[in-house]
């Protein structure tokens, strides 16, 4: 049953192209080798550029931006697909971005079929590289998972929280951004009420353990992962960790239209400044967030669809610019 679910869940695309000098290679604890890239924001030039392996020493010395996004991509996409989007995030948010491919995706298609366990090992390898090689402190690392990528992101956020609570471990990550998240794979199709045997990526079970500021992003017209999943995950989040979400009316699962992007930049920038920075310094969450009812937080997260005022062609897809062709 588990293998059957995996065959439907993971849909690696035909590997896209990415210049070799942009690729870094990571070894996972499951014996796999996966590609990654690192985009560093240049504060002096207000620009962002990828760093090759030979550039890493100078990248570490330069430091780049204050925060580094550890980006976990969606299904049916790989590093080549997401590079333009990650560079956009780096330049507009003024952050560094480290992204990686899952086992079985992109240039890692030779490493075997993707599995849930490999996805967890993959993000562990990426996190270890950002921590040990790039030298980024945990509280300056912000996890950004999109759709399928929310699974590894929730796992890692919960793991670092558990380790930090032991007393001898490192602090938890600085923040978590979940873009089009799901409660679990089974629940995308049917609300089971609990996590059943064979279910994959039980985000709703990881969420209560997360002790980092958490923001969710979702489109109300998402026909792949129901919008209600974000609402339920927000309710399951520790009240002191909840940040103002971004719920875009009319936005689907895969499209981030240019008219919507300013909402992303504004709300994520607010998240970094009002939640991640205080968390980094140990000040804790913004005061009014500690007691605000989740219903009020959800209502404040809505933004109107800017496409209503945009001129549309007969095919709605004509006015949509996609993050990639990927799904879930």
SEKOLKE-345664 format. One record per residue: x, y, z of N, C-alpha, C in turn; residue number from 1. Coordinates in steps of 0.02 Angstrom, whole numbers, plus 32768, in hexadecimal, padded with zeros to 4 digits. Example, Ala and Ser with C-alpha at 12.3 -4.5 7.8 and 13.67 -1.06 7.14 Angstrom:
BEGIN
8294 7EE4 8186 8267 7F1F 8186 8294 7F5B 8186 1
8282 7F90 8162 82AC 7FCB 8165 8285 8002 818A 2
// end
This chain:
BEGIN
8029 7FC4 8000 8000 8000 8000 802B 803F 8000 1
8060 803E 802B 808C 8078 802F 80AE 8087 7FED 2
80C6 8052 7FCA 80E7 805B 7F8A 80B6 8076 7F57 3
8077 805F 7F59 8044 8077 7F2A 8038 80C1 7F35 4
8032 80D6 7F74 8028 811D 7F83 8063 8146 7F6A 5
80A0 812E 7F74 80DB 8152 7F5E 80DC 815B 7F13 6
80C6 8128 7EEE 80C7 812C 7EA5 8097 8162 7E8B 7
8061 816D 7EB0 8033 81A3 7E9D 8049 81E7 7EB9 8
8067 81E5 7EF4 807A 8223 7F15 80B2 8247 7EF2 9
80E8 8223 7EE2 8123 8243 7EC5 811F 8242 7E79 10
8123 827C 7E5B 811F 8284 7E13 815B 82AD 7DF9 11
8197 8291 7DFA 81D1 82B8 7DE2 81C8 82CB 7D99 12
81D8 8309 7D87 81D3 831D 7D41 820F 8305 7D19 13
820C 830D 7CD8 8248 8302 7CAF 827D 8333 7CC8 14
82B9 831B 7CDA 82EA 8348 7CF8 82F6 8387 7CCE 15
82F4 83C0 7CEE 8301 83FF 7CCC 834B 840F 7CD0 16
835F 8442 7CAB 83A5 8453 7CA6 83B7 8489 7CD8 17
83F2 8483 7CF5 840D 84B5 7D21 8459 84B4 7D17 18
8477 84EE 7D0F 84BE 84F2 7D01 84E6 84CE 7D38 19
8517 84A8 7D22 853E 847F 7D50 855F 84A9 7D86 20
8574 84E6 7D76 8597 850F 7DA8 8569 8529 7DDE 21
8527 851E 7DD6 84F8 8532 7E0A 84E9 84F9 7E3B 22
8501 84BD 7E2C 84ED 8482 7E52 851E 8470 7E89 23
8503 8462 7EC4 8529 8447 7EFC 850E 8400 7F07 24
8539 83D3 7F20 8523 838E 7F2B 8524 837E 7F75 25
84EF 835D 7F8C 84E7 834B 7FD2 84E1 8300 7FD9 26
84FE 82E4 800D 84F8 829D 801D 84C8 8295 8057 27
8496 8269 804F 8465 8260 8084 8477 8224 80B0 28
8457 8220 80EA 8465 81E9 8119 844A 81A7 80FF 29
8422 81A8 80CA 8409 816A 80AC 8433 8154 8070 30
846E 8173 8069 849C 8160 8035 848C 817B 7FF0 31
8462 81AE 7FEB 8451 81CC 7FAB 8478 820C 7FA0 32
847C 8220 7F60 849F 825E 7F4F 846F 828B 7F29 33
8463 82C7 7F44 8431 82F3 7F27 844F 8338 7F16 34
8435 8359 7EE3 844E 839C 7ED1 842B 83D3 7EF9 35
844C 840C 7EFC 8430 8446 7F1E 844E 8485 7EFD 36
8431 84BE 7F0D 8451 84FD 7EF9 844A 8530 7F31 37
8478 8560 7F30 8478 8594 7F64 847A 85D8 7F41 38
8446 85FF 7F4D 8442 8644 7F32 844F 8673 7F6C 39
8483 869C 7F64 8496 86CA 7F9A 8483 8711 7F87 40
8462 8733 7FB5 844F 8778 7FAA 848B 87A5 7FB9 41
849B 87D2 7F8B 84D2 8800 7F93 84B7 8843 7FAC 42
84C3 8851 7FEA 84A8 888E 8008 84C4 88CE 7FEA 43
8502 88CC 7FD3 8521 8908 7FB7 8506 8918 7F72 44
84F9 88E4 7F4B 84E0 88EE 7F06 8495 88E5 7F00 45
8475 88D3 7F37 842C 88C7 7F37 8418 8897 7F00 46
843F 8861 7EFB 8433 882E 7EC8 843F 87E9 7EE5 47
842C 87B5 7EC0 8434 8771 7ED8 8455 8746 7EA2 48
8485 871C 7EB6 84A8 86F1 7E87 84B3 86AC 7EA6 49
84B4 8679 7E7B 84C1 8635 7E93 850B 862E 7EA2 50
851B 8602 7ED0 8560 85F5 7EE4 8573 85AD 7ED4 51
85AB 85A3 7EB3 85C3 8560 7EA4 85EA 8545 7EDF 52
85FC 8505 7EDC 8621 84E8 7F14 8663 850D 7F20 53
8684 8521 7EEC 86C4 8543 7EF5 86BB 858A 7F12 54
867D 85A5 7F0C 866F 85E7 7F27 865B 85E6 7F71 55
864D 85AB 7F8C 8631 85A6 7FCF 865D 85C8 8004 56
86A0 85BF 8003 86C8 85E2 8037 86BE 862D 8037 57
86BC 864C 7FFC 86B1 8694 7FF9 8669 86A6 800B 58
863A 8678 7FFB 85F5 8684 800D 85ED 8685 8059 59
860F 8656 807B 860C 8653 80C3 862A 8692 80E1 60
8662 86A9 80C5 8683 86E5 80DE 8657 8723 80D4 61
8633 8725 809C 8609 875F 808D 85CB 875F 80BA 62
85AF 8724 80C5 8575 871E 80F1 8533 8728 80CF 63
8531 8754 809C 84F2 875F 8078 84BE 8781 80A4 64
8480 876C 809C 8449 878A 80C1 8445 8770 8108 65
841B 8790 8130 8413 877B 8176 83F4 8737 817B 66
83C1 8729 8150 839D 86EA 8154 83A7 86C0 8115 67
83A3 867E 811F 83A9 864F 80E8 836A 8624 80E6 68
8348 8624 80AC 830F 85F8 80A2 8328 85B3 808D 69
8311 8580 80AF 831F 853B 809A 82E0 8524 8075 70
82E3 8523 8033 82A8 851B 8009 829E 84D2 7FF4 71
8262 84B7 8002 824F 8474 7FED 8218 8479 7FB9 72
8226 8463 7F7C 81F8 846F 7F45 81BC 8440 7F43 73
818E 844E 7F16 8151 8427 7F0F 815E 83E9 7EE4 74
8129 83C4 7ED8 812C 8389 7EAE 8133 839E 7E64 75
8148 836F 7E3A 814C 837B 7DF1 8176 83B8 7DE0 76
81A7 83C8 7E09 81D7 83FD 7DF8 821A 83EB 7E17 77
824E 840C 7DFD 8291 83FF 7E17 82B8 8441 7E19 78
82F9 843D 7E27 8320 8479 7E31 831F 84A8 7DF5 79
8322 848B 7DB9 8321 84B6 7D7D 82E0 84DC 7D76 80
82A8 84BD 7D89 8267 84DF 7D86 8262 8518 7DB7 81
827C 850E 7DF3 826F 853E 7E29 82A5 8574 7E2E 82
82DA 856F 7E08 8311 859F 7E0F 82F9 85E8 7E06 83
82D2 85F8 7DD2 82BC 863E 7DCA 8292 8656 7E05 84
8266 862B 7E1F 823D 863E 7E58 8268 864A 7E96 85
8299 861F 7EA1 82C4 8627 7EDB 82EE 8666 7ED6 86
8303 8676 7E9A 832A 86B4 7E91 82FD 86F1 7E9D 87
82BF 86EC 7E87 828F 8723 7E95 8287 872C 7EE1 88
827F 86F5 7F06 8278 86FA 7F4E 82B6 8719 7F6E 89
82F1 8704 7F56 832F 871D 7F71 8335 8769 7F68 90
8327 8781 7F2B 8330 87C8 7F1C 82FC 87F3 7F3F 91
82BD 87DD 7F3E 8288 8808 7F59 8284 8806 7FA5 92
8294 87CD 7FC3 8292 87C7 800C 82D5 87D7 802B 93
8309 87DC 8001 834D 87E9 8018 8364 87B2 8049 94
835E 8774 8030 8372 873A 8057 839E 870D 802C 95
83C4 86E1 804B 83E6 86AC 8027 83B4 8673 801E 96
83BC 864B 7FEA 838F 8612 7FDF 83B8 85D4 7FD1 97
83AC 859F 7FF7 83CC 855E 7FEB 8395 852D 7FDA 98
8399 850F 7F9E 8366 84E0 7F88 8387 849E 7F74 99
8362 8468 7F79 837D 8426 7F6B 8349 83FC 7F46 100
835E 83C7 7F26 8331 8399 7F05 8327 835B 7F31 101
82EC 833D 7F2B 82DF 82FE 7F4F 8300 82C4 7F29 102
8310 8290 7F4D 8326 8251 7F2E 82F3 823D 7EF9 103
830C 822E 7EBC 82DF 821A 7E86 82C7 8254 7E5B 104
82DB 8292 7E6B 82C7 82CD 7E45 8304 82ED 7E24 105
82F8 830D 7DEA 832D 8332 7DC9 836B 8309 7DBB 106
83A4 8324 7DCF 83E3 8301 7DC5 83EC 82C7 7DF6 107
83BC 82BD 7E23 83C0 8285 7E52 8392 824B 7E3D 108
837D 824A 7DFE 8352 8214 7DE7 8376 81D0 7DE7 109
83B8 81D2 7DE6 83DE 8194 7DE6 83E5 8177 7E2D 110
83CC 819B 7E5F 83D6 8186 7EA4 839E 8159 7EBF 111
8370 8146 7E93 8339 811B 7EA8 82F7 8140 7EAA 112
82C2 811B 7EBA 827F 8139 7EBE 8278 8165 7EFC 113
8254 819C 7EF7 824A 81C7 7F33 821D 81A5 7F66 114
822C 81B1 7FA5 8203 8198 7FDC 81FD 81CE 8011 115
81CD 81C6 803D 81C5 81F5 8075 8205 81F7 809F 116
8220 81BC 80AE 825D 81B9 80D8 8298 81DC 80B7 117
829D 81D5 8074 82D4 81F7 8051 82CA 8242 8053 118
828C 8259 804D 827F 82A2 8050 8297 82BF 8092 119
828B 829A 80C9 82A2 82B1 810A 82EE 82B1 810D 120
830D 827D 80F2 8357 827B 80F2 8373 82B1 80C5 121
8350 82C1 808F 8367 82F5 8060 8368 833A 8082 122
8332 834B 80A6 8331 838D 80C6 8363 838F 8100 123
836D 8356 8121 83A1 8354 8155 83E5 8364 8138 124
83F4 8348 80FD 8435 8355 80DD 843B 839E 80CA 125
8404 83BB 80B0 8405 8402 809D 840F 842E 80DA 126
83EB 841E 8110 83F1 8446 814E 8438 8441 816B 127
8454 8406 816A 8498 83FD 8184 84CA 8426 815B 128
84BF 842A 8119 84ED 8452 80EF 84E7 849C 8100 129
84A9 84B4 8107 849F 84FA 8117 84BE 850B 815B 130
84B6 84DC 818B 84D1 84E7 81CE 851D 84E0 81D0 131
8537 84A8 81B7 857D 8497 81C2 85AC 84B6 818F 132
8597 84B8 8150 85C3 84D3 811C 85BA 851E 8113 133
857B 8534 810E 856E 857C 8105 8571 85A1 8148 134
856B 857C 817E 8573 859A 81C0 8539 85C7 81D6 135
84FC 85B9 81BE 84C3 85E2 81CF 84A6 85CA 8212 136
849D 85F6 8243 8480 85E2 8283 8438 85CA 827A 137
8422 859A 82A2 83DE 857F 829B 83A7 85B4 8299 138
83AC 85E6 82C4 8377 8618 82C8 8377 8649 828E 139
83A8 8642 8261 83A8 866B 8224 8396 8641 81E7 140
8381 8604 81F3 836A 85D7 81BE 831E 85D5 81BF 141
82FE 85E5 8187 82B6 85E4 8181 82A3 85AE 814E 142
827C 857E 8163 8267 8548 8136 822D 8560 810B 143
8232 8556 80CA 81FB 8568 809C 81EA 8528 8074 144
81AF 850D 8082 819A 84D1 805E 815C 84E0 8035 145
815B 84C9 7FF7 8121 84D3 7FCC 8101 8490 7FBC 146
80C2 8488 7FCE 809B 844C 7FC0 80BF 840E 7FDA 147
80D7 83E2 7FAE 80FB 83A6 7FC4 8133 83B9 7FF3 148
8153 83F2 7FE6 818C 8409 800F 8179 841C 8056 149
8138 8424 8063 8125 8433 80A9 812F 83F6 80D5 150
812F 83BA 80B7 813A 837D 80DF 817F 837B 80FE 151
81B5 837F 80D6 81F8 8381 80F3 8202 83BE 8121 152
81E3 83F7 8110 81EC 8433 8138 81CE 842B 817D 153
8191 840F 8181 8172 8404 81C2 819A 83D2 81EC 154
81B1 839D 81CA 81DB 836B 81ED 8218 838C 820C 155
823D 83B4 81E5 827B 83D1 81FE 826D 8405 8234 156
8239 842D 822C 8228 845E 8260 8218 843C 82A1 157
81F2 8405 829F 81E1 83E0 82DC 821F 83BF 82FA 158
824B 83A4 82CF 8287 8383 82E8 82B5 83B4 830C 159
82C0 83EE 82EE 82ED 841F 830F 82CE 8439 834F 160
828B 843D 8351 8269 8453 838F 8272 841F 83C6 161
826B 83DF 83B4 8273 83AA 83E6 82BB 83A9 8400 162
82EB 83B1 83D3 8331 83B0 83E8 8342 83EB 8414 163
8325 8426 8404 8334 8461 842D 8316 845B 8472 164
82DF 8436 8479 82BF 842E 84BA 82E6 8400 84E9 165
8315 83DA 84CC 833E 83AD 84F5 836F 83D1 8521 166
837C 8411 8510 83AB 8438 8538 83F1 843A 851B 167
8408 8402 8502 844C 83FF 84E7 844D 840B 849B 168
8412 840B 847B 8410 8413 8433 8413 845B 841D 169
8418 8464 83DB 8418 84A7 83BE 83D2 84C5 83C1 170
83CD 8507 83B9 838B 8526 83B6 8364 850C 8379 171
8321 8513 837C 82F8 8501 8343 8303 8533 830B 172
82EA 8523 82CF 82F2 8550 8296 82CF 8593 82A4 173
82E3 85C6 827E 82C9 8609 828A 8281 8614 8278 174
8269 85EF 8246 8224 85F8 8230 8211 85C4 81FD 175
81CF 85BF 81F0 81B5 858E 81C0 8180 85AF 8195 176
8186 85A8 8153 8154 85C1 8124 8139 8584 80FE 177
80F8 8579 8102 80D8 8541 80E0 80AA 855B 80A9 178
80BC 854D 806C 8097 8566 8031 806E 852C 8015 179
802B 8533 8017 7FFD 84FF 8000 8009 84BD 8025 180
8008 84BF 8068 8016 8482 808E 7FDA 8454 8093 181
7FE6 8415 80A2 7FB1 83E4 80AC 7FB8 83C7 80F2 182
7F81 83AC 810E 7F82 838E 8150 7FA7 834C 814E 183
7F99 8323 811C 7FBD 82E5 810D 7FA6 82D0 80C8 184
7FC7 829F 80AA 7FB5 828C 8066 7F6F 826D 8063 185
7F5F 823F 8090 7F1C 8222 808E 7EE6 8257 8095 186
7EF2 8288 80C0 7EC0 82BB 80CD 7EB4 82E9 8092 187
7EE0 82EA 8061 7ED4 8312 8024 7E97 82F6 7FFF 188
7E8F 82B4 8004 7E58 8292 7FE2 7E1B 828A 800F 189
7E28 8278 804E 7DF1 826A 807D 7E06 827B 80C3 190
7DDE 82A2 80E7 7DED 82B2 812D 7DE1 8274 8157 191
7E18 8257 816E 7E15 8218 8193 7E0B 8222 81DE 192
7E17 825E 81F6 7E0E 826B 823D 7E4B 825A 8266 193
7E78 8231 824B 7EB6 821F 826C 7EE7 8207 8237 194
7F26 8200 824B 7F58 81E8 821D 7F56 819C 821A 195
7F43 8182 81E1 7F3C 8139 81D9 7F7E 8118 81C5 196
7F85 80D8 81D1 7FC1 80B4 81BA 7FCA 80BC 816E 197
8006 80CA 8159 8013 80D3 8112 800F 811A 80FA 198
7FF4 8147 8123 7FF0 818E 8110 8036 81AB 810A 199
803D 81E0 80E2 807E 81FE 80D6 807E 8247 80EC 200
80B8 825E 8101 80C2 82A4 8113 808A 82BF 8141 201
8085 82A5 817D 8050 82BC 81AB 8060 8300 81CA 202
805B 8334 81A2 806B 8377 81B9 8043 838B 81F7 203
8005 8376 81F9 7FDA 8389 8231 7FF3 836B 8272 204
8019 8335 826F 8037 8318 82AB 8079 833A 82BE 205
809D 8354 828D 80DC 8377 829A 80D0 83BE 82B5 206
809C 83DF 829A 8090 8425 82A9 808E 8436 82F4 207
806B 840F 831D 8068 8421 8365 80AC 8421 8387 208
80DD 83FF 836A 8120 83FB 8389 814C 8436 8375 209
8138 845C 8342 8162 8492 8328 8162 84CD 835A 210
819C 84E7 8368 81A3 851F 8397 81C3 855B 8376 211
81BB 8562 8335 81D4 859A 830F 8199 85C1 82F2 212
81A1 8602 82E5 816B 8628 82C5 8157 8606 8284 213
8116 8601 8278 80FE 85DC 823E 80CA 8605 8217 214
80D3 8608 81D6 80A6 862C 81A9 808E 85FD 8173 215
804D 8600 8163 8032 85D7 812D 801B 8604 80F4 216
8021 85EA 80B7 800D 860C 807A 7FE1 85DC 8053 217
7FA6 85F4 803C 7F7B 85C8 8016 7F4C 85F1 7FEA 218
7F3A 85D5 7FB1 7F07 85F3 7F86 7EC4 85D5 7F94 219
7E90 85FE 7F94 7E4D 85E4 7FA6 7E2F 85B9 7F6F 220
7E4C 85BC 7F32 7E33 8594 7EFB 7E61 8559 7EEB 221
7E85 8543 7F1C 7EB3 850A 7F13 7E89 84CA 7F0A 222
7E8D 84AC 7ECF 7E65 846F 7EC2 7E8E 8430 7EC8 223
7ECB 8435 7EE2 7EF6 83FB 7EEE 7EFB 83ED 7F39 224
7F0F 841F 7F5E 7F0E 841A 7FA7 7EDA 844C 7FC1 225
7EA3 8434 7FDD 7E6E 8461 7FF4 7E89 8496 8023 226
7E6F 84D3 801A 7E83 850C 8043 7E78 8500 808D 227
7E47 84D7 809D 7E38 84C9 80E4 7E71 84A7 8109 228
7E9F 8488 80E3 7ED8 8468 8104 7F03 849C 8128 229
7F0D 84D6 810A 7F33 850B 812A 7F11 8524 8169 230
7ECF 852B 8165 7EAA 8541 81A0 7EB2 8510 81D9 231
7EAD 84CF 81CB 7EB3 849C 81FF 7EFA 8499 821A 232
7F2C 84A1 81EF 7F71 84A0 8207 7F80 84DD 8233 233
7F62 8515 8222 7F6C 8551 824B 7F4D 8547 8290 234
7F14 8525 8293 7EF4 8517 82D3 7F1F 84E7 82FD 235
7F44 84BB 82DC 7F6D 848A 82FF 7FAF 84A7 8316 236
7FBF 84E3 82FF 7FFF 8504 830F 7FFC 8523 8355 237
8033 851E 8379 8039 853F 83BA 8025 8589 83B2 238
7FF6 85A2 83DA 7FE0 85E8 83D3 8019 861B 83D3 239
804D 860D 83F8 8085 863D 83FB 80AF 863B 83BB 240
80A5 860A 8391 80CD 8604 8354 80A6 861B 8316 241
8066 8627 831C 803E 863B 82E2 804E 8681 82CB 242
805A 8687 8289 8063 86C8 826A 8029 86D6 823B 243
8021 8714 8228 7FEC 8726 81F9 7FF5 86FE 81B8 244
7FC3 86D9 81A3 7FCA 86B2 8165 7FBF 86DD 8127 245
7FC7 86BF 80EE 7FB7 86E0 80AE 7F86 86B3 8089 246
7F48 86C7 8086 7F14 86A2 8063 7EFC 86CD 8028 247
7F0E 86B8 7FEC 7EFF 86E0 7FB0 7EBF 86C6 7F90 248
7E8C 86F0 7F90 7E4C 86DD 7F72 7E55 86D2 7F26 249
7E3E 8698 7F0F 7E41 868A 7EC8 7E81 866A 7EAF 250
7EB4 8665 7EDA 7EF3 8648 7EC4 7EEF 85FC 7EC7 251
7F09 85DA 7E94 7F09 8591 7E92 7F46 8573 7EB3 252
7F55 8536 7E9F 7F8C 8512 7EBF 7FD0 8523 7EA2 253
7FD5 8528 7E61 8016 852F 7E40 8027 8575 7E2A 254
7FF5 85A0 7E25 8003 85E1 7E08 8013 8616 7E3C 255
8047 863C 7E2E 8056 8678 7E55 805C 86B0 7E21 256
8024 86CF 7E11 8021 8702 7DDE 804B 873F 7DF3 257
806A 8762 7DC3 8091 879E 7DD5 806B 87D0 7E00 258
8029 87D4 7DF8 8002 8802 7E21 7FFC 87EB 7E69 259
8007 87AB 7E75 8002 878F 7EB8 8044 8794 7EDD 260
807A 8796 7EB8 80BD 8794 7ED7 80CA 87CB 7F0A 261
80B1 8808 7F00 80BB 883B 7F34 809F 8826 7F78 262
8067 8801 7F78 804C 87E8 7FB7 807D 87BA 7FD9 263
809D 878E 7FB1 80CF 8760 7FCD 8108 8787 7FED 264
8123 87B7 7FC9 815C 87DE 7FE1 814A 8804 8021 265
8110 8825 8020 80FB 884C 805A 80EF 8821 8097 266
80CA 87EA 8090 80B8 87C2 80CA 80F3 879A 80E4 267
811E 8780 80B7 8159 875B 80CF 818B 878A 80EF 268
8193 87C6 80D3 81C1 87F7 80F2 81A9 8809 8138 269
8167 8810 813F 8149 881E 8180 8157 87E5 81B1 270
8151 87A8 8198 815E 876D 81C0 81A6 876C 81D9 271
81D5 877A 81AC 821B 8779 81C0 822A 87AF 81F4 272
820D 87EA 81EB 821B 8821 8218 81F7 881B 825B 273
81B7 8808 825A 818F 8808 8296 8191 87C7 82BE 274
81A7 8791 829E 81A5 8750 82C0 81EA 872E 82C3 275
820C 872A 828A 824C 8706 8289 8281 872E 82AE 276
8285 876F 82A3 82B8 8798 82C5 82AE 8798 8311 277
8271 87A3 832B 8269 879E 8374 827A 8759 838F 278
8269 8725 8369 8278 86E0 837D 82C4 86D5 8380 279
82E7 86F3 8351 8330 86ED 834E 8350 870C 838C 280
8336 8745 83A1 8353 8768 83DA 833A 874F 841D 281
8309 8720 841B 82EE 8705 8459 82B6 872E 8477 282
829D 8760 8451 8267 878B 846B 8224 8768 846B 283
821D 8733 8441 81DD 8711 843C 81B2 8730 8407 284
8174 8717 83FE 8148 872F 83CA 812E 8775 83D6 285
8112 8793 83A2 80F2 87D3 83A9 80BB 87CD 83DD 286
80B5 87FD 840A 808B 87F6 8445 8043 87E5 8436 287
8024 8806 8404 7FDD 87FA 83F8 7FD0 87B5 83DB 288
8004 8794 83C0 7FFB 8752 83A3 7FF3 871C 83D9 289
8007 872B 8415 8009 86F8 8449 7FC2 86E2 845E 290
7F92 870F 8457 7F4E 86FF 846D 7F1A 8707 8437 291
7F2D 871B 83FA 7EFC 8727 83C6 7EDA 86E6 83B0 292
7E99 86E8 83AB 7E73 86AD 8396 7E84 869B 834F 293
7E87 865A 8341 7E9C 8644 82FF 7E6B 865C 82C9 294
7E2A 8662 82DA 7DF9 867A 82AA 7E08 86C2 8295 295
7E1D 86EB 82C5 7E2E 8730 82B5 7E6D 8733 828B 296
7E9D 8707 8299 7EDB 8704 8273 7ECD 86EF 822B 297
7EA2 86BD 8223 7E90 86A6 81E0 7E6F 86DE 81B9 298
7E41 8702 81D8 7E1E 8739 81B6 7E4E 876F 81A1 299
7E80 877D 81CA 7EB1 87B1 81BA 7EE0 879C 8182 300
7EE4 875A 8176 7F12 8741 8143 7EF8 8748 80FC 301
7EB7 8754 80F3 7E9B 8757 80B0 7EB1 8796 808A 302
7EBF 878D 804A 7ECA 87C6 801D 7EA0 87BA 7FDF 303
7E85 87EF 7FC0 7E5B 87E6 7F85 7E83 87CF 7F49 304
7E61 87AF 7F1A 7E82 8798 7EDD 7E8E 87D3 7EAE 305
7ECD 87E3 7E9F 7EDA 881B 7E72 7EC7 880C 7E2A 306
7EBB 87CD 7E1A 7EAB 87BA 7DD5 7E65 87D1 7DC1 307
7E3B 87E1 7DF3 7DF7 87F6 7DE2 7DF7 8837 7DBB 308
7E2A 885F 7DC8 7E2E 889F 7DA4 7E5A 889A 7D66 309
7E7A 885F 7D5F 7EA5 8855 7D24 7E7C 8840 7CE8 310
7E93 8850 7CAF 7E70 883E 7C72 7E7F 87F6 7C60 311
7E4A 87CD 7C59 7E54 8786 7C4C 7E42 8774 7C05 312
7E65 8740 7BEC 7E53 8725 7BAB 7E20 86EE 7BB4 313
7E0A 86CE 7B7E 7DD9 8698 7B84 7DF3 865D 7BAC 314
7E35 8653 7BAB 7E53 861D 7BD3 7E75 863D 7C0F 315
7E5D 862E 7C4C 7E78 864D 7C88 7EC3 8642 7C8D 316
7EDA 860A 7C72 7F21 85FA 7C76 7F4C 862D 7C51 317
7F2E 8654 7C24 7F54 8684 7BFE 7F6F 86BC 7C2A 318
7F4E 86C8 7C64 7F65 86FE 7C8E 7F8A 86E4 7CCB 319
7F99 86A4 7CCC 7FBA 8687 7D06 8004 867A 7CF8 320
802D 868D 7D27 8074 867D 7D25 8082 864B 7D5D 321
809A 8611 7D4C 80A2 85DC 7D7D 80E8 85DC 7D9B 322
80E9 85C8 7DDB 812A 85BB 7DFA 8150 8587 7DD1 323
812C 8554 7DBD 8147 8521 7D90 810A 84FA 7D76 324
8118 84C7 7D4F 80E2 849E 7D36 80D0 8467 7D68 325
80EF 8468 7DA2 80E7 8432 7DD2 80A4 8433 7DF6 326
8095 83FB 7E15 805A 83F4 7E3E 806C 83D6 7E81 327
8044 83EB 7EB3 804D 83D2 7EF7 8095 83D5 7F0D 328
// end
